[in-house]
Amino acid sequence: MADRIFERMLNQTAADVEAQHEQADPEAQRRKAQVSEEASLRKMTTGMTASDAIKRMLLAHKDRDYFRLLELPPPEVDALGRPTWPVTASEVSKAYRKLSILVHPDKNPGEEAREAFEALNEAHRALKDKDKLEGILQEHLEAAQRRADAALASASLDERLVLQAQQAQQAKALRKAQGEQLRAEVVAKMRERQEAAKRKREAAEKSRYRRRELDEEEEEGAADGDNEEQQQQQAKQGDGSSDDEEDAAARRRALAKWRQQQRKPRGM
């Protein structure tokens, strides 16, 4: 009993010291007021003015919470401990259009409105990009798990038994779907490798066929060149034989003429 009284007195003394410190330090008072305001903005979901929405968006952007920035539900965690977020791309765009009208810089002059509008566009692009969304969901996995654990802890015994049975059933279905997906991916990869090998074989066959065609063309060209050269040589040889025959004929004529002159009587 005395220990509890002493503990309460100690806590009260610490609170009094902190209050006196805040009164003497305006910066501490400002920080405390800011924390209180941010806490209120984080909890705010309805009845917001444009000014409230702008402040809330800037705070959500500071927290890197694109889901809260677009007033969309946060990610959850499935029975296998993976992050899940069932919101569709069209729902993301719908939320973006609604808020962009509310905080558009044309209707809300000032630097904060421009920054909030840029943050809104950034969140819209990020949550519609599958690759970026996957990374953002991983960042929010721990918080989603804490919410799930808190919900389970706050449930009654009967509710907890129902939730645990549902989780077990969901885990079984997810593992089955995961196995089927893995098998489908393996089959797809095998088919892809087979198609790649087939394309490689076809390309190699085309390359070999083309090389054979080129070799045959070179052989035909060489044969044509040999035939042409042989024909030229034969033509030259033919020209030489004709010249020899003409010379022989001339010699025979000269010899016949000389013999004829020898037969004539002398003195004639």
Residue, then its C-alpha position, 0 to 999 in steps of 0.5 A: m500500500a505504501d509503495r503504491i502511494f509513493e509511486r503516485m506521489l512520484n508520478q505526480t511530482a514528475a508531472d508537475v516538473e514537466a508542467q513547470h518546464e513547459q510553462a517556462d519553455p514556449e517551444a515545448q508548449r508549441r511541440k505539445a500543441q502540435v502533437s495534440e493537433e496531429a493526433s486529432l488530425r490522424k483520427m479525423t475521418t469526417g466533417m473536414t473543411a478544406s483547411d483540415a484536409i490540407k493539414r491532414m494530407l500533409l501530416a499523412h505524407k509526412d508519415r508516409d501513409y498514402f492510404r490515410l492521405l487518400e482516406l482509404p482503408p489501411p492494409e491488412v495481413d492474411a493468415l500467412g502473414r502477408p500484407t493484403w489490400p483489396v482496394t481496386a485501382s478504380e477506387v483509388s482514382k475515385a478517392y483521388r478525384k474527390l479530394s483533388i476537388l476539395v484541396h485544389p490550389d485554384k480554390n485554396p490559395g497558399e503554399e500548403a494547398r499546393e504541397a497537399f495537392e502534390a502529395l495527393n498526386e504522389a499518393h495516387r501514382a504510388l498506389k496505382d503502380k503495382d511495383k511501388l504498391e508492393g513495397i509500400l505494403q511491405e512497409h505497412l506490414e508490421a502495423a497491419q500485424r499489430r492491428a490484427d493482434a490487437a483485434l484478436a486480443s480484444a475479442s472474447l473467448d468465443e470470438r477468438l475461437v471463431l477468428q482462429a478457426q477462420q484463420a486456419q481455414q484461410a491459411k489452408a486455402l492460401r497455401k493451396a493457392q500458393g502451391e498451384q501458383l508455384r506449379a503454374e510458374v514452374v510450368a510457364k518457365m519450362r515452356e519458356r525455356q523450351e520455346a527459347a531452345k526451339r528458337k535457338r535450334e531453328a536459328a542454328e539450322k537457318s544459319r547452317y542452311r545459309r552457309r551451305e547456300l553460300d558454299e554452293e554459290e562459291e563452288e558454282g562461281a569457281a566452276d564457272g571461272d574454270n570453264e571460262e578459263q578452259q574455253q579461253q585456252q581452247a580458243k587460243q589453241g584453236d587460233g594457233s592451229s589455224d595459223d600453222e595450217e595457213d603457213a603449211a599451205a603457203r609453203r606447199r603452194a611455193l613448193a608447187k610453183w618452184r617445181q612447175q618452173q623446173r619442169k619448163p624446157r630451158g631456153m623458152 
